[in-house]
Amino acid sequence: MANEAFRWTPYPSTKDWSAPSGDDPSTLYRMLLGSLERFSDEPCFGWIPAPGMARTHLTYGEYGDLCEAVGRALRGLGLGVGDRVALIVDNSVEWAATAYGANAIGAAYTAMYTHQNGGDWRFILDDSTPKAILVANPEILDKLIAHMPKDAADWPSGGIIMLGDEAANELPPHGVNVVMWSDFVASGRAGEPLGEPADDHTALATLIYTSGTTGDPKGVMLSNWNLMSNVLCVQGAFDLRPGDRNAAFLPWAHSFGSTFDLHWMLRSGVHINLISDLTKIADECIEIKPAALLAVPRVWTKFYDRVNSQFAASPVKTMLSNKATKHAKKRIAKAGVDCDAVPPKGFRDKFFDKLIWKKVRARFGGNIRFCMSGAAALSPDIAEFIQCVGFSCYEGYGLTETSPLVCANGWMGPGGSRLRTVGRPVNGVTITIDTSAWDDPERPEEGEIIVHGPNVMQGYWNQPEATAEVMTEDGGFRTGDLGKLSADGYLSITGRVKSQFKLENGKYVSPAPLEENVKLSPLVEQAILDGRDMRNTFLIVHPNLRTLKDALGEAGIAVSGDDATLCANAEVKSWMLKRLQDTSMLAPTWKGYEVARNIILDPEEWSTDNDLMTPSLKVKLRNLLVLHEDSIAALK
């Protein structure tokens, strides 16, 4: 590998993060130009064009040429400094090239999810007023047309760019041009060179719309320096090397995915490999052999469930896995480190590692040096399990409004991570805890987390009042999250300010930690805990119906009828609640008043289609409570 010896070094803690200095890239595109100088001939992207086809690869140099062509073509559509282009496309080279091409000419990108509600697209497009829209295929265009105005004057002036080779099924109003991607790029290649690229670190780089669990989504304004400071603050802190491969499946429309599975990887010279089928992540990882894997807790939970169900498949597997776990925990305890992988030591330890854990690691290609988990809370039990498997797994914390990273384990170096925390604030970022926002006398050290740093957003697009609500006078961002800081600066997240509720007896309940623990049960797919102004808490659970039916059969409980009948069965609900109380809500971790005394079983999966989940997979609590309001009223 030509650049194998090249490694970024971490920035000193004394760095001034208020603006770029020295060799710091000021924009995303200028960051890319630096990578092109270092890694031009190295592989940049890998993807599977269609099912059954071999993986195709693109070098950094080829990707750079594509970005320049896209920048020229966008300029040809009338885009320039301060304008916006919208993307309704899944992760792809075209997605990345459009974002970087726009950045080169001083424009910003606004990305949406292809599975998003068409009404949300309409709202975001009306709010962000892009000059052009990139769409994934004719089906997405059809859905867009169904939700957009009939008058061409109300569409983006630059028209529609469509990926693929299929012609449109329907056409937008007369006067709205639709150009195919290949023709669009060709027009850029034939155009005049870009010349000196945009260089304003304060300029808007992207508008990322929050999912909006309540109300309309808000456009988070992130500048070039917001994003660049987030990438640079972890530069060289993790074991990421030029030529390493990653397996990219986090959606780039989400801040965690775009900042770290795209921008950070391009800065580091990583070969970004797109997962083509999210149901077969492990299968594609065997081929890719990633060195780093970034995922949300739901992926790690499914990994945990799948491996443990296989361990339980036979008495022999159970016995061997128990021994392997015992040796791994003993070795990790002796090393005295959290989160970091600890290599096996001693004959028996190495024997069980080879027999059990090496095979588990092989399912992800056998080459992973570290994993990162973000976007939601990771269960400590799962984190400990991943460490036993032999992966270093670091949990981070952040929000779209903070670009997103605020804190993380792992970046402080070996031995510096701490379980049951999200680590320490990254370079350039400071945290304060506003205890006045929280009045539980039993937890006086907790309060709302306020973030200061170069990663804090410029504000919400077109919403000065909403911006003022979350910004402090000195430029801090009120996260809405509850947390506490240890004496040596480690942050623990304890819930959301607005999701906390008070029981009839005056006791406060923070539902998130218990919900995450309940979801570790193989019987549970989705769960929320509530009970505001009630005597006791209750759970609403969408169960793993296949596992539940098997468990009921083993318990001798006969059930019949469809899934809805099963979930309405009083005996089934009583058995399920007792099982969760005995396995997932035990003292002293959970106080008596926190433990659910009632349960509602929901046979339908919560999804974006039934408006019970946001596109970033957060539960829309208000909608769920309204759906089950009759059942909840019966509990009072």
C-alpha positions in Angstrom: 0.0 0.0 0.0 1.6 3.3 -1.1 0.2 5.3 1.8 0.5 2.6 4.4 3.0 4.7 6.4 0.8 7.8 6.3 -1.1 8.3 9.5 -2.8 11.4 10.9 -1.7 12.5 14.3 -4.2 13.8 16.9 -4.4 17.5 17.5 -3.0 18.9 20.7 -5.5 19.7 23.4 -4.3 23.3 23.3 -5.6 23.8 19.7 -7.8 26.9 19.1 -10.9 25.5 17.5 -12.7 28.7 16.8 -11.7 28.6 13.1 -9.4 26.7 10.8 -5.7 27.4 11.3 -2.5 26.1 9.7 -3.2 23.2 7.3 -6.8 22.7 8.5 -9.2 22.3 5.5 -11.8 25.0 5.6 -14.6 23.2 3.7 -15.6 19.6 2.9 -14.4 20.0 -0.7 -11.0 21.3 0.3 -10.7 18.4 2.7 -11.3 16.1 -0.3 -8.6 17.9 -2.3 -6.1 17.0 0.4 -7.2 13.4 0.3 -6.8 13.4 -3.5 -3.2 14.5 -3.2 -2.4 11.7 -0.7 -4.6 8.8 -1.9 -5.4 9.5 -5.6 -4.6 6.0 -6.9 -6.1 4.2 -3.9 -9.6 2.7 -3.8 -12.2 5.1 -2.5 -15.7 3.5 -3.0 -16.9 0.0 -3.6 -20.5 -1.0 -4.3 -22.6 -3.7 -5.9 -24.5 -2.2 -8.9 -27.2 -4.8 -8.9 -28.1 -8.1 -7.2 -25.8 -10.8 -8.3 -23.1 -8.5 -9.7 -19.6 -8.2 -8.6 -18.5 -5.2 -6.4 -17.4 -2.2 -8.5 -14.6 0.1 -7.2 -13.7 3.7 -7.8 -10.4 5.3 -6.9 -10.0 8.6 -5.0 -8.8 10.2 -8.2 -11.8 9.0 -10.1 -14.1 10.1 -7.4 -12.5 13.6 -7.4 -13.0 13.9 -11.1 -16.7 13.0 -10.6 -17.1 15.6 -7.9 -15.7 18.3 -10.1 -18.0 17.3 -13.0 -21.0 17.4 -10.7 -20.0 20.8 -9.4 -19.8 22.1 -12.9 -23.1 20.5 -13.8 -24.8 22.0 -10.8 -23.4 25.4 -11.7 -24.9 24.8 -15.2 -28.3 24.4 -13.6 -27.9 27.8 -12.0 -26.6 26.9 -8.5 -24.0 29.0 -6.9 -22.9 30.3 -3.5 -25.6 30.0 -0.9 -27.9 27.8 -3.0 -29.1 24.3 -2.1 -29.6 21.0 -3.8 -31.9 18.3 -2.4 -31.2 14.6 -2.4 -33.8 11.8 -2.1 -31.3 9.0 -2.7 -29.9 6.2 -0.7 -26.2 6.0 0.1 -24.3 5.9 -3.2 -21.4 7.4 -5.0 -23.8 9.8 -6.7 -25.1 10.9 -3.2 -21.5 11.7 -2.1 -20.5 13.3 -5.4 -23.5 15.6 -5.3 -22.8 16.7 -1.8 -19.2 17.4 -2.5 -19.8 19.0 -5.9 -22.3 21.4 -4.3 -19.7 22.2 -1.6 -17.1 23.0 -4.3 -19.3 25.8 -5.6 -20.4 27.1 -2.2 -23.8 25.5 -2.3 -25.3 23.3 0.4 -27.0 19.9 0.3 -30.2 18.8 2.0 -30.7 15.0 2.2 -33.9 13.1 2.8 -34.7 9.4 3.2 -36.1 7.4 0.3 -38.5 5.7 2.7 -39.7 9.0 4.2 -43.3 10.2 4.0 -44.0 12.2 0.8 -45.6 14.9 2.9 -42.3 15.3 4.8 -40.5 15.7 1.4 -42.9 18.4 0.4 -42.5 20.3 3.7 -38.7 20.1 3.5 -38.6 21.2 -0.1 -40.9 24.1 0.6 -38.8 25.1 3.6 -35.3 24.7 2.1 -36.1 26.0 -1.4 -33.5 24.0 -3.3 -32.7 24.8 -6.9 -32.5 21.2 -8.0 -33.5 17.7 -6.7 -31.6 14.5 -7.1 -34.0 11.4 -7.0 -33.1 7.8 -6.8 -35.4 6.3 -9.5 -38.7 6.6 -11.3 -40.7 5.3 -8.3 -39.3 8.1 -6.1 -40.1 10.6 -8.8 -43.7 9.3 -9.0 -44.1 9.7 -5.2 -42.6 13.2 -5.3 -44.9 14.3 -8.1 -47.9 13.1 -6.1 -47.0 15.4 -3.2 -45.7 18.4 -5.1 -47.6 21.4 -6.6 -49.2 21.2 -10.1 -47.6 24.5 -11.1 -44.1 24.4 -12.5 -43.3 27.7 -10.9 -43.5 26.1 -7.5 -40.8 23.5 -8.4 -37.0 24.0 -8.2 -35.8 26.1 -11.2 -33.0 23.7 -11.9 -35.3 20.7 -12.3 -34.8 17.0 -11.4 -31.8 14.8 -11.8 -32.6 11.1 -11.8 -30.3 8.2 -11.2 -30.3 5.0 -13.2 -31.2 4.2 -16.8 -34.9 3.8 -16.5 -37.1 6.6 -18.0 -39.6 8.4 -15.8 -43.0 6.8 -15.4 -44.7 10.2 -14.8 -43.3 13.6 -15.6 -43.5 16.7 -13.4 -45.4 19.8 -14.6 -44.5 21.1 -18.0 -41.4 23.4 -17.6 -39.7 21.2 -14.9 -36.8 19.5 -16.6 -35.8 15.9 -15.8 -32.3 15.0 -16.7 -30.7 11.5 -16.3 -27.6 11.3 -14.2 -25.3 10.2 -17.0 -26.4 13.2 -19.1 -26.0 15.5 -16.1 -22.4 14.3 -15.5 -21.6 14.5 -19.2 -22.7 18.1 -19.2 -20.4 18.8 -16.3 -17.4 17.2 -17.9 -18.0 19.3 -21.0 -18.3 22.5 -19.0 -15.7 25.1 -17.9 -13.3 24.1 -15.1 -14.5 25.0 -11.6 -11.6 27.2 -10.9 -10.8 28.2 -7.3 -13.3 26.2 -5.1 -15.3 27.9 -2.4 -13.3 28.7 0.8 -15.7 30.0 3.4 -15.6 27.9 6.6 -18.6 29.7 8.0 -20.8 29.0 4.9 -23.7 26.6 5.2 -22.6 23.1 4.2 -25.8 21.1 4.8 -29.3 21.4 6.1 -30.2 18.3 8.0 -33.8 18.1 9.0 -34.5 16.6 12.4 -36.9 13.7 12.4 -39.6 15.5 14.4 -41.1 13.1 16.9 -43.5 16.0 17.5 -44.4 18.7 15.0 -42.8 19.5 11.7 -39.1 18.7 11.2 -36.6 21.6 11.7 -33.7 22.3 9.3 -30.4 22.2 11.3 -27.9 24.6 9.7 -24.4 23.1 9.8 -21.5 25.1 8.5 -18.3 23.8 6.9 -16.4 24.3 10.1 -19.2 22.7 12.2 -18.5 19.5 10.2 -14.8 19.9 9.7 -14.1 20.5 13.4 -16.1 17.3 14.2 -14.0 15.3 11.8 -10.7 16.8 12.8 -11.3 16.4 16.6 -11.0 12.6 16.3 -8.3 12.7 13.6 -5.6 10.2 14.5 -7.4 9.3 17.8 -8.8 5.9 16.5 -6.8 3.2 14.7 -8.0 4.1 11.2 -5.4 3.7 8.4 -5.3 4.6 4.7 -6.4 1.7 2.7 -8.6 0.3 5.5 -12.1 -0.8 4.4 -15.3 0.1 6.1 -18.8 -1.3 5.6 -21.1 1.8 5.2 -24.8 1.3 5.9 -25.7 4.1 8.3 -27.9 6.5 6.2 -25.9 9.6 5.2 -29.1 11.6 5.5 -28.5 11.2 9.3 -25.7 13.3 10.8 -23.9 10.3 12.4 -23.8 8.5 9.1 -22.6 11.4 7.0 -20.0 12.9 9.3 -18.4 9.6 10.3 -19.2 7.0 7.7 -18.5 9.4 4.9 -16.6 12.6 5.7 -14.3 11.0 8.3 -13.6 8.1 6.1 -12.7 10.3 3.1 -10.3 12.3 5.3 -8.6 9.1 6.5 -8.1 7.5 3.1 -10.5 4.7 3.8 -12.0 2.5 1.1 -15.7 3.1 1.7 -17.7 -0.1 0.8 -21.5 0.4 0.6 -23.7 -2.4 2.0 -26.2 -3.2 -0.7 -28.7 -5.3 1.4 -29.3 -4.2 5.0 -30.7 -7.7 5.8 -27.3 -9.2 4.9 -24.8 -6.9 6.6 -22.8 -9.8 8.0 -22.7 -11.6 4.7 -21.3 -8.6 2.9 -18.8 -7.9 5.7 -17.3 -11.3 5.1 -16.4 -10.1 1.6 -15.4 -6.6 2.6 -13.4 -7.4 5.8 -13.9 -4.0 7.3 -11.4 -2.6 9.8 -14.0 -0.3 11.4 -17.8 -0.7 11.8 -20.1 2.1 12.7 -23.7 1.2 13.7 -26.6 2.1 15.8 -27.6 0.1 19.0 -30.4 -1.7 17.1 -27.8 -3.4 14.9 -25.7 -4.4 18.0 -28.8 -5.7 19.8 -29.7 -7.9 16.8 -26.1 -9.2 16.7 -26.3 -10.0 20.4 -29.6 -11.8 20.0 -28.5 -13.8 17.0 -25.3 -15.0 18.5 -26.9 -15.9 21.8 -29.7 -17.7 20.2 -27.1 -19.8 18.3 -25.3 -20.5 21.6 -28.5 -21.8 23.0 -29.2 -24.1 20.1 -27.7 -27.1 21.8 -26.4 -28.1 25.3 -22.9 -28.5 23.9 -22.9 -25.0 22.4 -24.3 -23.5 25.6 -21.6 -25.2 27.7 -18.7 -24.1 25.4 -20.0 -20.5 25.0 -20.4 -20.2 28.8 -16.8 -21.3 29.3 -15.6 -18.9 26.6 -17.5 -16.1 28.2 -16.1 -17.0 31.6 -12.5 -16.9 30.3 -13.1 -13.6 28.4 -14.6 -11.9 31.4 -11.8 -13.1 33.6 -9.1 -11.8 31.2 -10.9 -8.4 30.7 -11.3 -8.0 34.5 -7.6 -8.7 35.0 -6.7 -6.1 32.3 -8.9 -3.6 34.1 -10.2 -1.8 31.0 -13.6 -1.0 29.6 -14.6 -1.1 25.9 -11.1 -2.0 24.6 -10.6 -5.5 23.2 -8.2 -7.6 25.3 -6.3 -10.3 23.4 -6.6 -13.8 24.9 -3.9 -15.0 27.1 -3.0 -18.5 28.3 -3.7 -21.9 26.7 -7.3 -22.4 27.8 -8.3 -18.8 27.1 -6.8 -18.9 23.6 -8.4 -22.3 23.0 -11.9 -21.0 23.8 -11.3 -17.8 21.9 -10.4 -19.9 18.8 -13.3 -22.2 19.3 -16.0 -19.6 19.9 -15.1 -15.9 19.6 -12.9 -16.1 16.5 -15.8 -17.7 14.6 -18.1 -14.9 15.7 -15.5 -12.3 14.6 -15.2 -14.1 11.3 -18.9 -13.3 10.6 -17.9 -9.7 10.2 -14.8 -10.4 8.1 -12.4 -11.1 10.9 -10.5 -7.8 10.5 -12.4 -5.3 12.7 -10.1 -3.3 15.0 -12.9 -1.1 16.5 -16.6 -0.4 16.4 -18.5 2.7 17.2 -22.1 2.9 18.4 -24.1 6.1 18.3 -27.5 7.8 17.7 -29.1 6.1 20.8 -28.1 4.5 24.1 -26.2 1.2 23.9 -26.9 -1.3 26.7 -23.9 -1.9 29.0 -24.7 -5.6 28.7 -24.3 -5.6 25.0 -21.1 -3.4 25.2 -19.6 -6.0 27.6 -20.6 -8.8 25.3 -19.0 -7.1 22.3 -15.8 -6.7 24.3 -15.9 -10.5 25.1 -16.3 -11.2 21.4 -13.0 -9.4 20.9 -14.1 -6.1 19.3 -13.2 -2.7 20.8 -16.6 -1.0 20.9 -16.9 2.7 21.7 -20.1 4.5 22.4 -20.4 8.1 21.5 -23.0 10.8 22.1 -24.2 13.7 20.0 -27.1 15.3 18.2 -27.7 16.6 14.7 -27.4 20.1 16.2 -23.8 19.3 17.3 -22.6 18.0 14.0 -23.1 15.4 15.7 -20.2 14.4 18.1 -20.0 15.7 21.6 -18.5 12.9 23.6 -17.0 9.4 22.9 -15.2 6.6 24.5 -12.1 5.5 22.6 -10.6 8.8 21.5 -8.7 9.2 24.8 -6.5 6.2 24.0 -6.2 2.6 25.3 -7.5 2.2 28.9 -9.2 5.6 28.8 -12.8 4.4 28.1 -15.4 3.9 30.8 -18.5 1.7 30.6 -21.9 3.2 31.5 -20.7 6.5 30.2 -20.3 8.1 26.7 -16.8 9.0 27.5 -15.3 12.5 27.8 -16.0 15.6 25.6 -13.9 15.5 22.4 -11.3 18.2 21.7 -12.7 21.7 21.4 -16.0 20.8 23.1 -17.1 21.6 26.6 -20.1 20.5 28.6 -22.0 22.0 31.5 -24.9 20.5 33.4 -27.8 22.8 34.1 -29.3 21.4 37.3 -32.0 24.0 37.4 -33.7 22.2 34.5 -34.3 19.1 36.7 -35.8 19.0 40.2 -35.7 15.4 41.3 -34.3 15.7 44.9 -33.1 12.1 44.7 -30.8 12.9 41.8 -29.5 16.5 42.4 -26.3 16.1 40.4 -28.3 15.6 37.2 -29.5 18.2 34.8 -29.8 19.3 31.2 -26.6 18.9 29.1 -25.4 22.1 27.5 -22.8 22.0 24.8 -20.3 24.7 23.7 -17.9 24.3 20.9 -17.2 24.7 17.1 -19.6 21.8 16.4 -22.7 23.7 17.6 -25.1 24.5 14.8 -25.7 27.9 13.3 -29.4 27.6 14.2 -32.7 26.3 12.7 -33.4 27.3 9.2 -36.1 30.0 9.0 -36.9 29.5 12.7 -35.3 32.2 14.9 -37.7 31.6 17.8 -37.0 27.9 17.9 -33.3 28.6 17.7 -33.6 31.1 20.6 -35.3 28.4 22.7 -32.3 26.1 22.6 -29.4 28.5 22.5 -27.9 30.1 25.6 -26.7 33.7 25.6 -23.1 32.6 25.3 -23.7 30.3 22.3 -24.3 27.0 24.1 -26.8 24.5 22.8 -29.4 23.1 25.2 -29.6 19.4 24.2 -32.8 18.5 26.0 -30.9 15.4 27.3 -30.4 14.7 31.0 -27.0 13.7 32.2 -24.3 14.0 34.9 -20.6 14.5 34.8 -18.1 12.5 36.9 -15.4 14.3 38.8 -12.9 13.5 36.1 -15.2 14.6 33.2 -17.0 11.4 32.0 -20.6 12.0 30.8 -23.5 9.7 31.6 -26.8 10.1 29.8 -29.8 9.5 32.1 -32.7 10.4 29.9 -34.5 13.2 28.1 -35.8 16.3 29.9 -39.2 16.0 28.2 -39.5 12.3 28.4 -39.1 12.2 32.2 -42.4 11.9 34.0 -43.8 12.1 37.5 -45.9 9.4 39.1 -48.9 10.1 41.2 -46.7 9.7 44.3 -44.3 12.4 43.1 -41.5 10.1 42.1 -39.6 10.9 38.9 -39.1 8.2 36.3 -36.5 8.3 33.5 -37.8 5.7 31.0 -34.9 5.4 28.5 -32.5 3.2 30.5 -35.2 0.7 31.5 -36.6 0.6 28.0 -33.2 -0.3 26.6 -32.8 -3.1 29.1 -36.2 -4.5 28.3 -35.4 -4.5 24.6 -32.5 -6.9 25.4 -35.1 -9.6 26.0 -35.4 -12.0 23.0 -39.2 -11.7 23.5 -39.1 -8.0 22.8 -38.7 -6.1 19.5 -39.8 -2.6 20.6 -40.8 -1.1 23.9 -41.7 2.1 25.7 -42.3 2.8 29.4 -44.8 5.4 30.5 -47.1 6.2 33.5 -47.2 10.0 33.8 -49.6 11.1 36.6 -50.5 7.4 37.2 -49.9 5.3 40.3 -47.6 2.8 38.5 -45.6 2.6 35.2 -46.7 0.4 32.3 -45.0 -1.0 29.2 -46.2 -0.9 25.6 -44.3 -3.8 23.8 -44.2 -5.0 20.3 -43.1 -8.5 20.9 -41.0 -10.9 18.8 -44.1 -12.9 18.0 -42.3 -16.1 16.9 -40.1 -16.2 20.0 -43.1 -15.4 22.2 -45.2 -18.2 20.8 -42.3 -20.7 21.3 -41.8 -19.5 24.9 -45.6 -19.8 25.6 -45.6 -23.3 24.3 -42.7 -24.3 26.5 -44.5 -22.7 29.5 -47.6 -24.8 28.7 -49.8 -21.9 27.7 -52.1 -22.8 24.8 -52.8 -19.9 22.5 -54.9 -19.8 19.3 -56.0 -17.1 16.8 -54.1 -14.4 15.0 -51.4 -12.1 16.4 -53.9 -9.5 17.6 -55.8 -12.2 19.5 -52.6 -13.4 21.1 -51.6 -9.9 22.2 -55.0 -9.2 23.7 -55.0 -12.5 25.7 -54.9 -11.6 29.4 -53.0 -14.8 30.4 -50.3 -14.0 27.7 -49.9 -10.4 28.9 -49.6 -11.6 32.6 -47.0 -14.2 31.7 -45.0 -11.7 29.5 -45.0 -9.0 32.3 -43.9 -11.5 34.9 -41.1 -12.7 32.6 -39.8 -9.2 32.0 -40.1 -8.3 35.7 -38.0 -11.4 36.6 -35.3 -10.8 33.9 -35.2 -7.2 32.8 -36.5 -5.1 35.7 -34.6 -6.4 38.8 -33.6 -4.6 41.9 -31.4 -2.9 42.9 -30.8 -1.6 39.3 -34.4 -0.6 39.0 -36.4 0.9 41.8 -39.8 -0.5 42.8 -41.7 2.5 41.5 -39.9 2.3 38.1 -40.8 -1.4 37.5 -43.9 -1.8 35.2 -47.0 -3.2 36.8 -49.0 -3.4 33.6 -48.3 -4.3 30.0 -49.9 -3.6 26.6 -48.9 -5.9 23.8 -49.0 -4.4 20.3 -49.1 -7.0 17.4 -48.0 -4.4 14.8 -44.4 -3.4 14.3 -43.8 0.4 14.8 -42.5 1.9 11.6 -42.4 5.0 9.4 -45.3 3.6 7.4 -47.7 3.6 10.3 -46.3 6.9 11.6 -45.0 5.4 14.8 -41.3 5.9 14.0 -39.3 8.8 12.6 -37.1 8.1 9.6 -34.1 7.9 12.0 -36.0 5.2 13.9 -37.1 7.1 17.1 -40.5 6.2 18.5 -43.2 8.8 18.0 -44.4 8.5 21.6 -47.4 10.8 21.3 -48.7 8.8 18.3 -48.2 5.5 20.1 -50.0 6.7 23.3 -52.9 8.0 21.2 -53.1 4.6 19.4 -53.4 2.8 22.7 -55.3 5.4 24.7 -58.3 3.1 25.4 -56.0 0.4 26.8 -54.1 3.0 28.8 -57.3 4.5 30.2 -58.3 1.0 31.4 -55.1 0.8 33.5 -56.0 3.9 35.6 
